[in-house]
């Protein structure tokens, strides 16, 4: 246990950017989806002022659930014993809150993307004892040597090699990556992809109201061709 703690400190001190979970996993993908959603929404004539939490029901639950998941990831990455030991319960709480908030906002069709992605990630983690399966071959191809060595040494308990995962959950693990021409190297799951797509479309829906929700002025005429409202 002491050797693992030493390994943590060494890994954190070396190549902090390379080790950063947010740049190479789900959170990096979500950040890009948000930025791309804002850019595309603006190019389509959308307004940033429409991005208000009041558009969503119980929006604070959504933000809290995502913040909790990010916090769990950080604490696990830093090797905090309490969060590592109780990560299963922490994941259950965060995902239950997330599912509840998504269910209350299903009138946004893009929420189905986020729901499907969240269910996929939740299943992969719960069915593998609180650890997300990761394809070590993809990590090696991407050059994430520190993360690869940490998983092999057991220093990142919230990750397990894809080979050790349950048969069906292997398809839900982190085994996808961007094409070589893409400037940012990332590894993500099919669930991460669905969540990011849902966030992208959600931003579009919020910035650009549907034509069916816009009030339009209708000019009508009577039989004498007089205009009336």
Secondary structure in CASP SS format (residue, H / E / C, confidence):
PFRMAT SS
TARGET T0000
AUTHOR 0000-0000-0000
METHOD secondary structure of the structure
MODEL  1
X C 1.00
X H 1.00
X H 1.00
X H 1.00
X H 1.00
X H 1.00
X H 1.00
X H 1.00
X H 1.00
X H 1.00
X H 1.00
X H 1.00
X H 1.00
X C 1.00
X C 1.00
X H 1.00
X H 1.00
X H 1.00
X H 1.00
X C 1.00
X H 1.00
X H 1.00
X H 1.00
X H 1.00
X C 1.00
X H 1.00
X H 1.00
X H 1.00
X H 1.00
X H 1.00
X H 1.00
X H 1.00
X H 1.00
X H 1.00
X H 1.00
X H 1.00
X H 1.00
X H 1.00
X H 1.00
X H 1.00
X H 1.00
X H 1.00
X H 1.00
X C 1.00
X C 1.00
X C 1.00
X C 1.00
X H 1.00
X H 1.00
X H 1.00
X C 1.00
X C 1.00
X H 1.00
X H 1.00
X H 1.00
X C 1.00
X C 1.00
X C 1.00
X H 1.00
X H 1.00
X H 1.00
X H 1.00
X H 1.00
X H 1.00
X H 1.00
X H 1.00
X H 1.00
X H 1.00
X H 1.00
X H 1.00
X H 1.00
X H 1.00
X H 1.00
X H 1.00
X H 1.00
X H 1.00
X H 1.00
X H 1.00
X C 1.00
X C 1.00
X H 1.00
X H 1.00
X H 1.00
X H 1.00
X H 1.00
X C 1.00
X H 1.00
X H 1.00
X H 1.00
X H 1.00
X H 1.00
X H 1.00
X H 1.00
X H 1.00
X H 1.00
X H 1.00
X H 1.00
X H 1.00
X H 1.00
X H 1.00
X H 1.00
X H 1.00
X H 1.00
X C 1.00
X C 1.00
X C 1.00
X C 1.00
X C 1.00
X C 1.00
X C 1.00
X H 1.00
X H 1.00
X H 1.00
X H 1.00
X H 1.00
X H 1.00
X H 1.00
X H 1.00
X H 1.00
X H 1.00
X H 1.00
X H 1.00
X H 1.00
X H 1.00
X H 1.00
X H 1.00
X C 1.00
X C 1.00
X C 1.00
X C 1.00
X C 1.00
X E 1.00
X E 1.00
X E 1.00
X C 1.00
X H 1.00
X H 1.00
X H 1.00
X H 1.00
X H 1.00
X H 1.00
X H 1.00
X C 1.00
X C 1.00
X H 1.00
X H 1.00
X H 1.00
X H 1.00
X H 1.00
X H 1.00
X H 1.00
X H 1.00
X H 1.00
X C 1.00
X C 1.00
X C 1.00
X C 1.00
X C 1.00
X E 1.00
X E 1.00
X E 1.00
X H 1.00
X H 1.00
X H 1.00
X C 1.00
X C 1.00
X C 1.00
X H 1.00
X H 1.00
X H 1.00
X H 1.00
X H 1.00
X C 1.00
X E 1.00
X C 1.00
X E 1.00
X E 1.00
X C 1.00
X C 1.00
X C 1.00
X C 1.00
X C 1.00
X C 1.00
X C 1.00
X C 1.00
X C 1.00
X E 1.00
X E 1.00
X C 1.00
X H 1.00
X H 1.00
X H 1.00
X H 1.00
X H 1.00
X H 1.00
X H 1.00
X H 1.00
X H 1.00
X H 1.00
X H 1.00
X H 1.00
X H 1.00
X H 1.00
X H 1.00
X H 1.00
X H 1.00
X H 1.00
X C 1.00
X C 1.00
X C 1.00
X C 1.00
X C 1.00
X C 1.00
X C 1.00
X C 1.00
X C 1.00
X C 1.00
X C 1.00
X C 1.00
X E 1.00
X E 1.00
X C 1.00
X C 1.00
X C 1.00
X C 1.00
X C 1.00
X E 1.00
X E 1.00
X C 1.00
END
